[in-house]
């Protein structure tokens, strides 16, 4: 890490693959052996290749995510193509490629009709999961699922594997988890008894939480113990896959950004950093009302000197990363290290706001080798209008 701090003059992300793989092993060790793990690549695409042999499935929710996974060589049989909108032209390209064999989710009657038509046109049978809604815009009602199971004949181009359900995100309530799994178990039993449909698979997005801020607590051991117990109590005997994107990825990530200015206004110390909210976005953080875990590189052993408010480089009063945090004396050139940035932070910020650069990305491999997997990107070209071309 010292090498990176010496060579990188701006902000950058570092993802520790050893931490990542240990995290997957820890989660798997706290779940029933018959349960598989799914990684939602939207949490952090830069980790996908490193997880190829660690998880059973990768969930993609956009044409871009699918393209990246294919470029990385992720086997298509390990991919589930999800998403509330499946671009018809992209679906047509996917189904026209006989070598691309993912599982597809069905989120609406419209999607069912689209995929059924495309599969027939290409003379293919594809595997699908019917997505049950959690009360939001995602998925379908139970009656729609029953209707689709009824109308799917044995010779249908769509082979229904089972159900997909996403609980939410950052949900700590074990009681709610138990209620949802009990309801899914009952629904799968009804499909079996009423329609003689035996599901082979249930994919469940638990929304397992991550502690991002000081003062927050979460008994993860108890949470996974309760989850494991509930899964073992289910009557459903098919394969269960848990989608745990955030929970898998968060702890392996670190964001580094140098202090570029220090000032005191009306008695408040401000440290302005090279990066900002366009680089780092913690779930649940608003105007720095909560304090993420951060430190000053090289000054970890020094006592706090004063309270500092950390602000990004955007010309916006919203660009606050931490308020009144006790830190050692800061000066221009110091580098701040933010923890738990392995999930979403690298992709969820408002990247093009004020046309500032995007930071470099590094992977720290298990043997200590450091790989640069993205250089710093200048975004000016992306926000520049292209004159001289007429028409549409």
N, C-alpha and C positions, 0 to 999 in steps of 0.2 A: 504493500500500500504506500510505503514511503516513496517508492519509485514513481507512482502515479502522481503523488502530491508534488513531486519535484518537476515532472514533465508537463502536467496539465496546468495551464494558467487560468482556465475558466472553470465552469461548472461541469460535473460529470457524474454518471451513475456507475456503481460497481456492484455486480451481483455475484455473490459467493456461492459457487456450485456445491461445495462441500456442505454448507449450511442447508442448501436446498434439498440435497439428497438425504441428508440426515433427517430433515423435516418429514419427507415422504415416508421414510422408514418408521419414524415415530408414529405418524398417523396410522399407517398400515398395521403397526403393532398394537394399536389400541382399538382395532375393529375386528369383527369376525373374519376368518380366513377366506370365506366365500365371497366377500365384498370387494369389488374392484373400485379403483379410483379414476375419476375423469378430471382432466385439467382444462379449465376454460381459458383459452389462449388470450382472450381479451385482457386478462389480468396482467400479462407480460409476454409478448411474443418472443422476446429475446431469450426466454428460458425453454422454449418448446423443444428444441433439438436435444437439450441436455436431459429432458424428461422422457425422451422417446422410449427408453427401456425401464422407466420407473413407474409409469402409469399405463392403464389399459386403454384409455381413450382420450382424445382431444376434441373439445367442442369449439367449433368455429361459428361465428354469427354474422359474417359479412363476406362478400366476394374477395376483399383484400386479405382477410385472415386466411381464407382458403388458399389463395394464391401463395401467400408466404409459407404456409405449411407444405404445399406441394414443392415449392422451391427448396425447402429444407430437407425434402425427402421423407417427410412423415408418411408412413404407410397409410394408404387411403382407408384400409379396413379398420384403422384405429381412429378414424375421424367421424364425428357426428356433425352433420350440417344442420345447424339450428338457426334461429333468427325469426323475428316477427314478420320480416319481409324477405322473401326469397325472389330476387330479381329474375324474371322469366328468361331473359337472354342468357344469364349466367347458369341457371338450372339447365337450359337447353344444351349448353356447352358441356356441363358436367355429365349429363346423361348420354351425350353422344360419344363420350370417351369410355370404351368398355374396360379400360384399365383402372378407371377411377370408381371404386366401390365402397363409398362410405355408407353410414346409416343417415337417413334424413328424418328430421322431425316434421310433423304435420301440425300446424298451429291454427288452421282454419279450414273450412270447407273449400274455400278457394284454392288453398295450397294443395289439398287432396286432389282436386280436379286437375290442377296444373301438373303435378308430378305423375298422376295416373296417365294423363294424355302423353306426356313426354316419354314415359317408360314404354307405352304402347308403340309410339312412333319409332323408338329405337330397338324394339324387340327385346326389352330387358325386364327382369323382375328386380325390384329394389327393396331393401329393408327399411322400414319406417317405425318411428315411435310417435304415438299420438300424445300431444302435449295437453295436459289438463291445466286449466287456468287456476291461478291463485287469487282470482278476484280482480286482476289487473287486465291490461290490454293483451297480455301473453296467453297463448293457449286457447282451449275451447271448453265449453260447458260439458257436463257429464252426458246430457242428452245428445249432443253432437258426436261425442265419442261412441256412444251406443249405436247411433245411426250409421256411423262409418264402419263399425265392426259388423253390423247386420248386412250392409251392402257389399262388403268385400268378399268376393267368392274365392274358391280355391284356386281358380285359374287367373286371379287378379294379378296385374303387374306390380301391385304393392303388397308386400309381405309385412303384416303388422307384427312387430316383435313384442310390443307392450306399451307402457306409458312412460312419459317424462313429466316431472313436476319440479318447479323451482319455488322454494319456500320464501326467499327474500334475501336480505343481506344483513350482516352484523346482528343476527338474532340469537340472543343468549337463552331464551326461555326453553328449558327442557320440556316443560308441560306442553307448550305449543308444538314442539317437535314430535312428542308422543301422539298428540291429537292428529296431526297431519299424517303421520305414518299409519295410525289406526284407520283413518279415513281412506287412505290409499289401499290398505289391506282389504278393507270392506268392499271398495269399488272393484278391485281385482277379483274378489270372490263372487260378486254379483255378475261380472262379465262371464265368469266360469259357469255359474249355476243357471243364469238366465239365457245366455247366448252360446253356451258350450265353447267359449273362447278361453283357452288357457294361455295367459301371457308368459312369454319366455323371459322378459326383462322388465325391470323398473329402474329408471334413472332418476335419482332424487338429488336436487340441489339444496343442500342443507342451509346455506347462508351462514356457515360457521363463522363466528366473530374473531376479530383480531384486535388486540389491545394496541392502540396507536398513541395514547396520550397519558401523561403523568396523572396519577390519582385514580386511574381506571383499574378495575380488578375483574378477573374472569377465571374461574376454576376450570381450566381446560381438561384436567384429568377426570373430574366429575362429569363434565359435559360429554366427553367421548365414552365414558363408562355407561352413561344413561343411553346414549345413542346406540352403542353396541348391544346393550341389553334389549332395547326396543326392537332392533333389527332381528335379533334371535327369537323374539316372541311372535313375530309375524307368521301368519299361516302361509303367505306367499312363499313358494318353494323355488321360484326361478332366480335368475341372476340379478343381483342388486349392484348398481353402479352409483357411486356418490360423486357429485360434481363439487369440487372444493377448491376452486381457483384461488381466491383471496387467501384462504387458510394455508394453502400449500406455498404460496409465493412470497408473502409479505416479509417474512423474517430474513430472507437472504439478501435484501436490497439495502444499499446505502447511497445517499445523495450527498455530494460534496460541492460546496460553493464558497468562493472566496469573499471576504469582506472588502468592499471597494470604497467605502466612505464611512466615517464616524462623526456624529454630531450630537449636541445636546440642545433640544428645543423645549423651552418652558420647563426645565428641570428633568425632562425625560431623555434618557440616552437612546440614540438610534444607531443601529448598525445596518448599513445598506449592503446587500450582497449582489453578486453578479447575476444570480438566478432569480427565482421568484415563483409566484403561483402558476406561471405558465410551464414550469418544470416539475412542480411537486404539489400534489393535491391529495391530502389525507381525507378518507371518508369521515364525515362528521365534523370537519373543521370549518368554521366560518369566522372570518375576520380574526383569526388567531385567538378565539375565545378559549381554546384548549391548547395545552402545551405538548408538542411532540417531543420525543426523546432525541436530544441533540447534545453535541459536545464540541469543544474547540480542539482541533487536531494539534497534538503536541503540548497541550495544556491540561490534559485530563486530570493530572495529579495536583493542579494548583487550586487553592481555595477560591470561592466566588469573590468577586471584587465589587460588582454593582449589578443593578437590574438593567437589562437591555431589551429593547423592542427590535426584532429582526424584520426588516422590510426588504422586499425584492426590488428589482431595477425597473419595473413597469411604472409608468406615470399614472398610477391609480391608487387612491387611498385604500382600496381593497387588497392591495398587494402586501399583506401582513402574514408572516410565517410563524411568528411567536411574539407574545406580548410579555414584557416585564419579566424576563427570565434571568435568574441569577447565574452569571457567568464570570470567569476570570476576565481581567482587563483585556479589552479588545482593541485591536489596531488594524489599520489597512494592511491587507496581505494575509491575515489569519484566515484559516479555512474552517468552515463549520461542517460538521458531519451529522446528517439526519438519518435516523434508523427506521427500519420497517418500511422501506420504500420499494420492496420487490413486487408489489401488486398495484397496478393502476397508475401509480405516480408517474411512470415514464410515458404514459399515453393519455392520461385524463386531463392534463393541464390545457389551458387555452393557448395552444402552441403558437398560433399566428398573430396573437394580439401584440401590437406594437412592432411586429416584424423583427423580433430579436432572434438570435441564433438558438438552435436546439443543441443540447449538450451531447458530448461523446458518451458512448456506452462501452463498458468493459465487463468481461467475465473473468472471475478468479477461479481457475480450475482446482480440482482436488489436489493436484501435485504442486500447486503454488504458481503454475504458469499463468500469466496474464494475457488475455486475448482482447484486442480492440475490435469490437463487432459493429461499431458505428462511429464514424468521425463526426466532429462538430458540423452541423448543417446550417448554412446561411439561408434564411427564408425569404429574402427580398424578392427573388424571382417569382415566388409563389403568390406574392401580393402585388405584382406589377401588371397593370393592364397591357394587353397586347394589341396595339393599334396597327392599322395597315391592312387588316383582313376584313373584307366585306362579306355580308351574308351570314348564314348560320352554319 
